[in-house]
């Protein structure tokens, strides 16, 4: 495994982050693995040198954090690991159970700490921006968590570049803790983040943790067409993913990934991940796995270096498209 600093911080993370949305309770989503089935993934990830794990309070309505915390305490050394979680989406329809108010952020953090079974969260992220709450209220609450020792660093996920710039500016003006990461929608099929968000992050020393690096399996060759709902349970039931990748999917890009993979004798997933890892601002793509073979393929991508010609072949077919994944 290779390692890097997370953005401009001194915290060391593996070049892959294991996304834990797939672990928790199948009652929440049919493709989610229950705890017994999830445990081998944490064990193998730590054996492979992965020390970076990302979850959220809303994944399986808190059960993902519980499963993640128990597995990491059992298989890893917490002082070596980087545990990330997120706050924003409601866990119920009751009052004050979602959003980015000071009340919900502080309560949400304390609840996440209990579920994870840790004293401090290494990276606490806002899962989305909240247009109903002044950004100063949100940032002040996050700064309070940092200075109270409940959180080490803060990050954001999936917003517009102007929102992120506004937040960074407000933190600087007030002397508050600043966002050190951006967890954004970025892969070979969706590169709109290259216009504004990624240059902003590069200028500010913010590390990228792209989600959906394989475009819901499309870049891994798991789906024969956008209408394919039979390749996996998630393909059939992931309604959010259906909105991310529709008829506008550029299959020329998928064909380029397949061509390079065949030439190299490696899985398509490794080529798609290797492309992301070639980007200087990307610290660690967030990979999800419900089969151990998927995790092994992801680990193999870390040592795969693409040539300039291969990168050009992968990027050439891209066409601009509407913004997706912000909400």
N, C-alpha and C positions, 0 to 999 in steps of 0.2 A: 504494500500500500504506500502511496505517496501522500504527503501532508503539505499544508500551506497555512499561512496566517489568515484569519477571518477578517477580510477587509483590512483596515488600518490598525486593527487591534493586535495585541500580542498573543491572542488565543490561537492555539494550533488545532486544526481540524483535518480530518481525512478528506481526500479529494472526492469522496462520495458521502452523501448524507442518506441514511436509511429513513425513508418516509414511513411513518407508523399509522397512517390512516387505514391501512389494510388489516390492522390488528386490533381486536377489541371484542366485538359482539356481533354475530351474524344477524341478530334481530334488528340491528340498525340498518345494515345494508347486506344483501345476500352474498356479496363477494368478500365480505370481511371475515377474517379467520378468528375463531375463538382462541382463548388463551393457550390451550394445550397445543393447538396447531401452529400458533405464532411463535412459541418458545424456540424452536430450532432456528428460526431466522435471526433472532437476536444472538444466539450462541454462535452461529456461523459468521455473522457480520463481525463480531468481536474477534473471532479467530482470524478473520481475514484482515484485521487491522482497522476496521471502521470504528471511529470513535465519536461520530456525529449522528445524532438521532433527532428527528423532528416529528412532533405530534401537535395536537391542538385540543382545547377543552371540549370543542363540539364534536370531535371524532368519536363516534359511538357514545355520544353524550357523556363523556368523561371516562368511559371504560378503557379507551385507548391509552390514556395517561396512566391508569392503574396498571394495565398489563405491561406497558413500557417500563414504568418505574420498577415493578417487581423483577422483570427480566434483567434490567440493567444492574440492579443491585446484586442479583444472583451471579450473573456471568461476567460482569466487568468491575473495574475499579473506578468509582465515581470521580475520584480526583483526576483521572485521565480522560474521562468522557466529557462531551459537550452535549447537554440536553437542551433542546429548544421546544417551546410550546407557544401557543397563540391564543389570543382573546379577541372577541368581537361578536361572533354569531351566537344567537340565543340558544340556551340549553332547554328552554321551555317557553311557553307563551305568557308566563307570569311577569309582573312588573320588575324592572331592574335586572333582568336576566340576560341582557345582551347590550351591545353598543360599547362606546368608548367614553362613558362618563367616568369621573373620578370614582364614584361609588362602585360601578361595575368592574372597573379595572382592578381596584384594590381587592374587592371581594373575589373576583375571578382568579387573581394571582394566588391568594391564600388558599382557595379551593384547589387550584392546580398543584400547589406545593404539597397539600395533604394527599392528593391522589397519586402524585409521583413518588411520595415518600422521601423527599429531599428537603434540605434547609434553604437552598438557593437554586433558582433557575438560571442556567448559564445564559440563555438567549430568550428574552420574552418579546414576542412580536404582536403587533396589531394585525389581525387577519385581513382586515379591509380598513379603509378610511371611513369615518363616520361624519356625514355632512350635517348631522343634527347637533353636533357637539363642537364648540370652539377648539381648534387644534391646541391652543394654549392650555386648556383644561386637561386634555389627554396627555400632553407632554409633561405637564407639571405632576400628574399622577404617576407617570412612568419614572420620572426623575425621583420622586419620593420613594418608589420601590427600590431603585438603585441605591440611594443613600441610606435606606433602612436595611440593606443587606439581603433583601429578598430576591433581587435580580442583579446579575452582573452586567449584562449588555442588553440593549433593546434593538429591535429591528421592525421592519414593516413588510407588508405583502400586498402586491397587486393594487397599485394606484396609478394615477396620472402623474407625469413628471412634475407638473406645476404643484400638485399637492405635496409631493415629496420634497421639492425645493422649498416650499413654504414652511414645512415642518423643520427642515434642517436650519433654515434661517431663524425661525423662532427659538429653537434650542440654543443657537449661537448667541442671539441677542440677550437671552435670559440666563445664560450660563448653565443650562440644563444638560443632562445626558442626551447625546445625539444618537440617531439611528445609525447603526454600523453595518446593517445588512438590508438587502432588498430581495424578498422571495417573490419572483415574478414569473409570468408565463412566457417561456422562451425556449424554442427548439427550432429545428430545421424547417418545420412547416409554418411556424409563427415567429417572425423576426421583426415585428413592428417596434419592439422595445429598443432596437438599434437606433431609432430616430432620435429620441430624446432621453429616455430613462437611463440607458446604459452609458452614454456620454456623461450624463450628470453624475452617475455613481462613480465613474472613473475619475472625474474631477474632484469628487469629495472623498475618495478613498473608501467607498462603500462596497462591500463584497456581495456578489450575486449568488443566490441559491435557487436556480431555476426549478419551477415545478412543472410537471408533465413533460419531462425531457424526451420521452418517447412518443408524445402525442397520443396518449391513451392506447399504446401498443401499435399504432399505425406504422411508426418508424421501425418497429421491431419485426414487421412483416406478419403481424398477428391477424390482420384484417385484410380481406381480399378486395373490399370496396367500402365506401362510407356507409352503405346500406347493410353491411354485414353485421348482424346482431347475434350470430351464432358462435363466434370464435371464443367467447368467454362469457361468464355470468355478468361480468362488469360491462362488457360491450352491450349486453342486452338491457341492462338496468340503469346504467349511469346516465341519467337524463341531463346532468350538467355537462358532461363530456360531449353529448350529442350536439349541444349548442356551440361547443368550441370548434368542432371539426365537422363541417357539413359538405355540401356539394362542391364548395370552392377548394377543397383539398387538392393540392398540386401533386398528382401522382407521378409526375416526372421526377420530383425530388425523391419519392419513395423508390423509384426505379434506379436512381443514381446511388442511393444507399445500398440497394440490393446488388448492383453491379460491383461496387467497391468491395462489399462483403464477400462476394463470390471470388473476386480476384485475390483477396487477402486470405480467404479460407477461414473467416470469422463470422459470428452471428451479426445480423443487421443491427441489433441493439448496440453492439460495441462500436460500430462505426458512428451511429448517431450520437452516442455519449462522448466518443473521442472528439467529435467536432465541437461539442460544447466545451470540453476540457481544454481545447486549443485556444479558447477566448480568454485573454489575460484577466478580465474582470470577474470571470466565473470562479468562485471558490470551490463549490461543491454542488453538483446537480442533486436534486432530491429524487431518489429512485424508490419506487414501490415494487414489492415482490410478493406474490402469493404462491410461487413455486421456487424451490431452492435453485433450480437451474437458472431462473431469471436473476437471482442474486449473484450467482457465479459469473454469468455473462457480464453483469455490471462491473464486478470486481476486475474482470479481464480488460475492460475498457480503459482502466487507469494506465495501463502499460502500452496501449496502442497509440502510436504517433502517426498522424496522417501527414502526407506530403502536401506541399502548397498546391500541386496540381489536383490532388484529390479534394482538397477543401474548395478549390475553385469549381470543380465539377459538381459538388454538392450544393453550392450556393447559386450557381448560374441560373437555374430554372425559377428562382423565387420571384413571385409577383406580389405587389402591395395588396393588402386586404384590410377589412374593417378591424377596429380594435376589439379584442376579445379577452375575457378573463379578468376584467376590472371589477365586475360585480359578481 
